[in-house]
């Protein structure tokens, strides 16, 4: 193998290794996934509040009232001034 070929192979291998490590870093991926999930859930609770108001004509006073409108666990959230408050909000 010529020197230029060896240098090219090394550069490509190092580039792929670095990209693979950053993509497969479990702690970093988990932290990013939690941020996205919390934000999505906050929007879901806000949407459920709007749905509750549309059906009942009044603001919900607790998250327990929103359970029929939401799939999943929203127990970490609360309602403050008519909007969702909790992780990601």
MIFI-405313 format. One line per field, with one value per atom (N, C-alpha, C): residue number from 1; residue in three letters; chain; atom name; x, y, z. Coordinates in steps of 0.2 Angstrom, whole numbers, plus 5000, padded with zeros to 4 digits. Each point is the difference from the previous one (the first is absolute). Layout:
seq = NUM_...
type = ALA_...
mol = A_...
atom = CA_...
east = X_...
north = Y_...
up = Z_...
This chain:
seq = 1_1_1_2_2_2_3_3_3_4_4_4_5_5_5_6_6_6_7_7_7_8_8_8_9_9_9_10_10_10_11_11_11_12_12_12_13_13_13_14_14_14_15_15_15_16_16_16_17_17_17_18_18_18_19_19_19_20_20_20_21_21_21_22_22_22_23_23_23_24_24_24_25_25_25_26_26_26_27_27_27_28_28_28_29_29_29_30_30_30_31_31_31_32_32_32_33_33_33_34_34_34_35_35_35_36_36_36_37_37_37_38_38_38_39_39_39_40_40_40_41_41_41_42_42_42_43_43_43_44_44_44_45_45_45_46_46_46_47_47_47_48_48_48_49_49_49_50_50_50_51_51_51_52_52_52_53_53_53_54_54_54_55_55_55_56_56_56_57_57_57_58_58_58_59_59_59_60_60_60_61_61_61_62_62_62_63_63_63_64_64_64_65_65_65_66_66_66_67_67_67_68_68_68_69_69_69_70_70_70_71_71_71_72_72_72_73_73_73_74_74_74_75_75_75_76_76_76_77_77_77_78_78_78_79_79_79_80_80_80_81_81_81_82_82_82_83_83_83_84_84_84_85_85_85_86_86_86_87_87_87_88_88_88_89_89_89
type = UNK_UNK_UNK_UNK_UNK_UNK_UNK_UNK_UNK_UNK_UNK_UNK_UNK_UNK_UNK_UNK_UNK_UNK_UNK_UNK_UNK_UNK_UNK_UNK_UNK_UNK_UNK_UNK_UNK_UNK_UNK_UNK_UNK_UNK_UNK_UNK_UNK_UNK_UNK_UNK_UNK_UNK_UNK_UNK_UNK_UNK_UNK_UNK_UNK_UNK_UNK_UNK_UNK_UNK_UNK_UNK_UNK_UNK_UNK_UNK_UNK_UNK_UNK_UNK_UNK_UNK_UNK_UNK_UNK_UNK_UNK_UNK_UNK_UNK_UNK_UNK_UNK_UNK_UNK_UNK_UNK_UNK_UNK_UNK_UNK_UNK_UNK_UNK_UNK_UNK_UNK_UNK_UNK_UNK_UNK_UNK_UNK_UNK_UNK_UNK_UNK_UNK_UNK_UNK_UNK_UNK_UNK_UNK_UNK_UNK_UNK_UNK_UNK_UNK_UNK_UNK_UNK_UNK_UNK_UNK_UNK_UNK_UNK_UNK_UNK_UNK_UNK_UNK_UNK_UNK_UNK_UNK_UNK_UNK_UNK_UNK_UNK_UNK_UNK_UNK_UNK_UNK_UNK_UNK_UNK_UNK_UNK_UNK_UNK_UNK_UNK_UNK_UNK_UNK_UNK_UNK_UNK_UNK_UNK_UNK_UNK_UNK_UNK_UNK_UNK_UNK_UNK_UNK_UNK_UNK_UNK_UNK_UNK_UNK_UNK_UNK_UNK_UNK_UNK_UNK_UNK_UNK_UNK_UNK_UNK_UNK_UNK_UNK_UNK_UNK_UNK_UNK_UNK_UNK_UNK_UNK_UNK_UNK_UNK_UNK_UNK_UNK_UNK_UNK_UNK_UNK_UNK_UNK_UNK_UNK_UNK_UNK_UNK_UNK_UNK_UNK_UNK_UNK_UNK_UNK_UNK_UNK_UNK_UNK_UNK_UNK_UNK_UNK_UNK_UNK_UNK_UNK_UNK_UNK_UNK_UNK_UNK_UNK_UNK_UNK_UNK_UNK_UNK_UNK_UNK_UNK_UNK_UNK_UNK_UNK_UNK_UNK_UNK_UNK_UNK_UNK_UNK_UNK_UNK_UNK_UNK_UNK_UNK_UNK_UNK_UNK_UNK
mol = A_A_A_A_A_A_A_A_A_A_A_A_A_A_A_A_A_A_A_A_A_A_A_A_A_A_A_A_A_A_A_A_A_A_A_A_A_A_A_A_A_A_A_A_A_A_A_A_A_A_A_A_A_A_A_A_A_A_A_A_A_A_A_A_A_A_A_A_A_A_A_A_A_A_A_A_A_A_A_A_A_A_A_A_A_A_A_A_A_A_A_A_A_A_A_A_A_A_A_A_A_A_A_A_A_A_A_A_A_A_A_A_A_A_A_A_A_A_A_A_A_A_A_A_A_A_A_A_A_A_A_A_A_A_A_A_A_A_A_A_A_A_A_A_A_A_A_A_A_A_A_A_A_A_A_A_A_A_A_A_A_A_A_A_A_A_A_A_A_A_A_A_A_A_A_A_A_A_A_A_A_A_A_A_A_A_A_A_A_A_A_A_A_A_A_A_A_A_A_A_A_A_A_A_A_A_A_A_A_A_A_A_A_A_A_A_A_A_A_A_A_A_A_A_A_A_A_A_A_A_A_A_A_A_A_A_A_A_A_A_A_A_A_A_A_A_A_A_A_A_A_A_A_A_A_A_A_A_A_A_A_A_A_A_A_A_A
atom = N_CA_C_N_CA_C_N_CA_C_N_CA_C_N_CA_C_N_CA_C_N_CA_C_N_CA_C_N_CA_C_N_CA_C_N_CA_C_N_CA_C_N_CA_C_N_CA_C_N_CA_C_N_CA_C_N_CA_C_N_CA_C_N_CA_C_N_CA_C_N_CA_C_N_CA_C_N_CA_C_N_CA_C_N_CA_C_N_CA_C_N_CA_C_N_CA_C_N_CA_C_N_CA_C_N_CA_C_N_CA_C_N_CA_C_N_CA_C_N_CA_C_N_CA_C_N_CA_C_N_CA_C_N_CA_C_N_CA_C_N_CA_C_N_CA_C_N_CA_C_N_CA_C_N_CA_C_N_CA_C_N_CA_C_N_CA_C_N_CA_C_N_CA_C_N_CA_C_N_CA_C_N_CA_C_N_CA_C_N_CA_C_N_CA_C_N_CA_C_N_CA_C_N_CA_C_N_CA_C_N_CA_C_N_CA_C_N_CA_C_N_CA_C_N_CA_C_N_CA_C_N_CA_C_N_CA_C_N_CA_C_N_CA_C_N_CA_C_N_CA_C_N_CA_C_N_CA_C_N_CA_C_N_CA_C_N_CA_C_N_CA_C_N_CA_C_N_CA_C_N_CA_C_N_CA_C_N_CA_C_N_CA_C_N_CA_C_N_CA_C_N_CA_C_N_CA_C_N_CA_C
east = 5004_4996_5004_4999_5003_4999_5004_5000_4993_4998_4994_4994_5000_4994_5000_5005_5000_4998_5002_4997_4993_4997_4993_4996_5002_4997_5000_5005_5000_4996_4999_4996_4993_4998_4993_4998_5005_4998_4999_5004_5000_4993_4999_4993_4994_5000_4994_5000_5006_5000_4998_5002_4997_4993_4997_4993_4996_5003_4996_5000_5006_5000_4995_5000_4995_4993_4999_4993_4998_5004_4999_5001_5001_5001_4994_4999_4993_4998_5004_4998_4998_5004_4998_4993_4999_4994_4994_5001_4995_4998_5005_4998_4996_5002_4996_4993_5000_4993_4995_5003_4996_4998_5004_4998_4994_5001_4995_4993_5001_4994_4996_5004_4997_4997_5003_4997_4993_5000_4994_4995_5001_4995_4997_5004_4998_4995_5001_4996_4993_5001_4994_4996_5003_4996_4996_5004_4997_4994_5001_4994_4994_5002_4994_4997_5003_4997_4995_5002_4996_4994_5001_4995_4995_5002_4996_4995_5003_4997_4994_5002_4995_4994_5001_4995_4996_5003_4997_4998_5003_4999_5003_5004_5004_5007_5004_5007_5001_5004_5001_5004_4999_5003_5006_5000_5005_5002_5006_5002_4995_4998_4995_4994_4998_4994_5002_5007_5002_5002_4999_5002_4996_4994_4996_5003_5003_5002_5008_5003_5007_5002_5004_5003_5006_5002_5006_5000_5006_5000_5001_4996_5001_5000_5002_4999_5006_5005_5005_4998_4994_4998_4995_4999_4995_4997_4995_4997_5001_5003_5002_4997_4996_4997_4997_4997_4997_5005_5006_5005_5004_5003_5003_5007_5002_5006_5003_5006_5004_5006_5003_5006_4999_5005_5000_4995_4997_4995_5004
north = 4994_5006_5006_5005_5006_5005_5004_5004_5005_5002_5004_4996_4994_4996_4998_4999_4999_5006_5006_5006_5001_4998_5001_4995_4994_4995_5002_5002_5002_5006_5005_5005_4998_4996_4998_4996_4995_4996_5004_5005_5004_5005_5002_5004_4996_4994_4995_4998_4999_4998_5006_5006_5006_5001_4999_5001_4994_4994_4995_5000_5003_5000_5006_5005_5006_4997_4996_4998_4995_4996_4994_5002_5006_5001_5000_4995_4999_5005_5003_5006_5006_5001_5006_4999_4994_4999_5000_4997_5000_5007_5004_5007_5004_4999_5003_4997_4994_4996_5003_5001_5002_5007_5005_5006_5001_4996_4999_4998_4994_4997_5005_5003_5005_5006_5002_5006_4997_4994_4997_4999_4998_4999_5007_5005_5006_5003_4999_5002_4996_4993_4996_5002_5002_5002_5007_5004_5007_4998_4996_4998_4997_4996_4997_5005_5005_5006_5003_5002_5003_4995_4994_4995_5000_5000_5000_5006_5006_5006_5000_4997_5000_4996_4994_4996_5002_5003_5001_5008_5004_5007_5003_4997_5003_4997_5004_4998_4994_4995_4995_5002_4997_5002_4996_4994_4995_4996_4997_4995_4994_4998_4994_5001_5006_5001_4999_5000_4999_4993_4995_4993_4998_5001_4997_5003_5005_5004_4998_4996_4999_4993_4997_4993_5001_4996_5001_5003_5000_5003_5007_5004_5007_5003_4995_5002_5005_5001_5004_5008_5001_5006_5003_5007_5003_5006_5003_5005_5007_5004_5007_5005_5004_5006_4997_4994_4998_4996_4999_4997_4995_4995_4994_5003_4997_5002_4993_5000_4993_5000_4993_4999_5002_5004_5002_5006_5003_5005_5007
up = 5000_5000_5000_4996_5000_5006_5001_5006_5000_4994_4999_5001_4998_5001_5008_5003_5007_5004_4998_5004_4999_4994_4998_5004_5000_5004_5007_5003_5007_5002_4995_5001_5000_4995_5000_5006_5002_5006_5006_5001_5006_5000_4994_4999_5002_4997_5001_5008_5003_5007_5004_4999_5004_4999_4994_4999_5003_5000_5003_5008_5002_5008_5002_4996_5003_4999_4994_4999_5005_5002_5005_5007_5002_5007_5003_5004_5003_5005_5004_5005_4996_4995_4996_4996_4997_4997_5005_5006_5005_5002_5001_5002_4994_4994_4995_4999_5001_4999_5006_5006_5006_4998_4998_4998_4995_4995_4995_5002_5004_5003_5005_5004_5005_4996_4995_4996_4997_4997_4997_5005_5005_5006_5002_5001_5002_4994_4994_4995_5000_5002_5000_5006_5005_5006_4998_4997_4998_4995_4995_4996_5003_5005_5004_5004_5002_5004_4995_4994_4995_4998_5000_4998_5006_5006_5006_5000_4999_4999_4995_4994_4995_5001_5004_5001_5006_5005_5007_5001_4996_5000_5006_5004_5006_5000_5004_5000_5005_4999_5004_5006_5006_5006_5002_4997_5002_4994_5000_4995_5000_5005_5000_4996_4999_4995_4993_4998_4993_4998_5005_4998_4994_5000_4994_4993_5000_4994_4998_5005_4999_5001_4995_5001_5004_5005_5003_5007_5003_5007_5000_5002_5001_5007_5005_5007_5002_4996_5002_4998_4997_4998_5004_5000_5003_4996_5002_4996_5004_4997_5003_4995_5002_4996_4993_5000_4994_4995_5002_4995_5004_4997_5003_5003_5006_5003_5002_4999_5002_4995_5000_4996_4993_4997_4993_4999_5005_4998_5001
